[in-house]
């Protein structure tokens, strides 16, 4: 959520920067500023009313001592009036705050100045590419055929037990999943991240804090009886560890890594783009989260980008890095790098990671602050990234490493899988 002080002091900048996200904010910004003026006026009147009541309370005793009962009775009447006035002003203030927050949550985060303009993924900026595009033989088939051939992932069984998008992993397929999870976690720990194992469900306050609510409610699985939501990523519970927390400056940098199942209702379209492992309702992912001081957050973003790069190099996958344009960015992000790997049999790029800086947007919603050396409370910056999401990594590994005699496992994973070939 954008900070009201910044909107009030820089309305034109807010409007112009949000145009990069193809968001027309002028009407909303005017409404927010109008409500904020009403709120501040109510607050001033309420403060004056309470101050007058306090002054009267202090003078009662002296008036009675001096025998000025008539003056005291008049002040008693005024006190009763002030109570009514204060209650009305307090109700007005609460209503203004609620209305202002209702409007504020409709504004996306401001894009960083480096974010290119654009309307869709076609306008994203390719900033780095590495690796050789595999040249597969005539025997090569896409991963949805490979998993049947080697009986390592069963979509039909998942559809029977649950529904489409909830596959079973079996045999070497299950071991490959476990190997990737442990590999990603170990790499994160070696890079200085603290491992967490988070809950798979969160409450409404947590979903609101990281921006899933109210923007992405339709994409989440809900447990309405308990007011819970299944997490779309470990970002949500891990970042919310720090909701309503005031950190100390010497606690930075905060770097956490977590594995979780992820649940998203967004799958359901048909075609090769979402076939097989390309899009699932439930999938595995290792997530990295950082909490940083504002002046350090963009350096941290570059460090996270380099870290994800190192993972893909160790997996020996051809990849590219995209700087997302305004029209392809999330509601909450200020700057996002997407990582895509090339899938040999599908002959296309698959997104496997997004690494984002949210600046103060999530922290403002969560009231996540830290105290600097002067004791001043400052809103922190939050960042996260996939490191990595498994389904499309598995798809690319299976397709790119297939031979006529089996599927080779990258050297970095062999100590984790316990085997070198799926055959």
JOWOQUI-V723812 format. One record per backbone hydrogen bond with DSSP energy under -0.5 kcal/mol. CO is the residue of the C=O (numbers start at 1). NH is the residue of the N-H. If there is no record, write none. Layout:
BEGIN
co;nh
CO;NH
CO;NH
END
This chain:
BEGIN
co;nh
3;7
4;8
5;9
6;10
10;14
11;15
12;16
13;17
14;18
15;19
16;19
17;20
18;21
18;23
19;22
22;24
23;25
25;29
26;30
27;31
28;32
29;33
30;34
31;35
32;36
33;37
34;38
35;39
36;40
37;41
38;42
39;43
40;44
41;45
42;46
43;47
44;48
45;49
46;50
47;51
48;52
49;53
50;54
51;55
52;56
53;57
54;58
55;59
56;59
56;60
57;61
59;63
60;64
61;65
62;66
63;68
64;67
67;69
68;72
69;73
70;74
71;75
72;76
73;77
74;78
75;79
76;80
77;81
78;82
79;83
80;84
81;85
82;86
83;87
84;88
85;89
86;90
87;91
88;92
89;93
90;94
91;95
92;96
93;97
94;98
95;99
96;100
97;101
98;102
99;103
100;104
101;105
103;106
104;107
112;115
116;326
118;327
120;123
121;124
124;126
125;127
125;323
128;321
130;319
134;136
137;140
142;145
142;146
143;147
145;149
146;150
147;152
147;153
152;170
153;155
154;158
154;168
155;159
156;160
157;161
158;162
158;163
163;166
165;281
165;282
168;154
170;173
170;174
171;175
172;176
173;177
174;178
175;179
176;180
177;181
178;182
179;183
180;184
181;185
182;186
183;187
184;188
185;189
186;190
187;191
188;193
189;192
194;257
196;198
196;259
200;231
202;229
203;207
204;208
205;209
206;210
207;212
207;213
208;211
212;216
214;217
216;219
216;220
217;220
219;265
221;230
223;226
223;227
223;228
227;204
228;223
229;202
231;263
233;236
234;238
235;239
236;240
238;241
239;242
240;243
242;245
245;247
245;369
247;371
248;251
249;252
253;255
254;291
255;194
256;289
257;196
258;287
260;285
262;283
264;267
271;274
272;275
275;278
276;279
281;264
283;262
284;390
285;260
286;387
287;258
288;385
289;256
290;383
291;254
292;381
293;296
293;297
294;297
296;300
297;301
298;302
299;303
300;304
301;305
302;306
303;307
304;308
305;309
306;310
307;311
308;312
309;313
310;314
311;315
312;317
313;316
314;412
318;342
319;130
320;340
321;127
321;128
322;324
322;338
323;125
325;328
325;329
326;329
331;109
334;112
335;357
336;324
337;355
338;322
339;352
339;353
340;320
341;343
341;350
342;344
343;347
343;348
348;343
350;341
352;389
353;339
354;356
354;386
355;337
356;358
356;384
357;334
357;335
358;361
359;382
360;364
361;365
362;366
363;367
363;368
366;244
367;369
368;380
369;247
370;372
370;378
371;249
372;375
376;372
378;370
381;292
382;358
383;290
384;356
385;288
388;286
389;393
390;394
391;395
392;396
393;397
394;398
395;399
396;400
397;401
399;402
401;408
403;406
406;403
406;408
407;422
410;413
410;414
411;414
411;415
413;416
413;417
414;418
420;409
421;423
422;407
END
